[in-house]
Amino acid sequence: MTIPFDFFVLAAVAAELRAALVGGRIQKVQQPSANELILSTFSKGAGGRRLLLSVDPHAARVHFTQIKRDNPTQPPGFCQIARKYLEGAWIESIEMPYPDRVLNLVCRTVEGERVTLICELMGRNSNVILTSGVGVVRGVLRPGGERDMHHGAAYKSPPGISTDVPFLSKFAETEAALRPDGELLQHTALGQFAPHSVQDEAGHTVGVWAFETRSVTCFPRESISVALDTFWATRLTEKAEDSAEAAAQRARLQALARVEKQLADLERTFAEAANADKHEECGNLLLAHLSQITKGTESTEVVDFYNDGQTRTIALDPKKSPHENAEAWFDRAGKARDAAEYATRRKAELEAERVTLTSVFLTPSPSPNNKPFGWERGVSSHNSPPSPVIGREGPGEGGKSGGKKFDGHKIRTLTLEGEWTLYIGENATSNDYLLTRVAAPKDLWFHIRGVAGAHGVLRTNAHPERVPENILRKAAGLVAARSGEKHAGLVPVDYTERRYVRKPRGAKPGQAVYTVAKTMDVEPAI
């Protein structure tokens, strides 16, 4: 089950955007992929924010995002058009023209022209259209489809859109049936939303909804954008990992098939080597009977001195002389012996490779089951700023391992309010050491969400539930201060118990994957 991005969720997003963006400006437009548009905005009340507009057929949505995405070297055509009209434009209003999944960002360009960015979030028909004036199309993110949406055409509403009654998903209908008639619509009209992340029976987060759910388990989130950004970053990361793992599995299967084929070829080599003595005997017998052999024949029968004087039939190359045929049998024997020596060494290498490949298939993957209430899954990448980590010290309490504190890794030690210990890694390899050698299973691990930055592990003495809120915020602030968002006003930091964090096989230094996490918005603190 996946909770859909429905009318109520979009209404909650629209309310958040109105409060943060109206009166602000669009500073930059980017198009990191064919289905995504990023608007970098600034307003006095909210500061700098990034707005994501995604028309992915399986993940259509609009919300603020903290995740930075790579952009192509050359901006796509729609991005160039959007930059022309939107960069520097003032955001005048955020509108939902229909009781459906359509959101309009109405802007005023620097020249004073009124333009509208229309976000249609309707599954496989999702699209973003830029219009000016009275609905004249200037650009379309996903061209094609049933409507004629070329440059200069008049904008047409999506087919099948709800215009009089709100569009409700099956999930929304189920939730509405558990409340007094019209309660959800009344809260929506008043802008009274309560964003929650939704979980299935196994405790896995399956989506986000604008209100507290009554048909399934849920837990509250600080904003609808934080909930959506966290959920979809997790879901898309899982899909990418699954795709990468499937590709790796295919590669391993192909490698295993190659190894098996080479081992089979070696067995044929050993079988040929077993006949090396026989080949040499044939050469000797031919030399002993050269006078009896006529050139041009395909075989000859000679007395076999190696078998009590019985006869042996020996194959010949009719194009070669009797002496050349004898030499050919000697060469064949020598090559068989040489090949056997190589095959013996190669077989040991291939058998070791086969054991390695087979063990990969038999190694169980970490399971995200048994998650604590209210946690989600994510990925961290830490290749740029130094990373703080909080936890217990490694081998040799006090850091006296191998004669050097933390085995020589650059790790800074801090004390919070005289009771809580905080270790901060100065580079990616130090972060790895803190994660794999220092942190205890129930220590708390911190990392800024979606951005390269710091690790953190707070020593809890096996009781993470006893850590005060103010200590959590101080630790999170120190982590945020050592990240790519250290100059931002407010940044989201994920934190979880160390036992839910792992370093994937083959990952670069400083990279880790965590299966569950809570999010806390904090100000970066030195």
Disulfide bonds with the S-S distance in Angstrom:
none
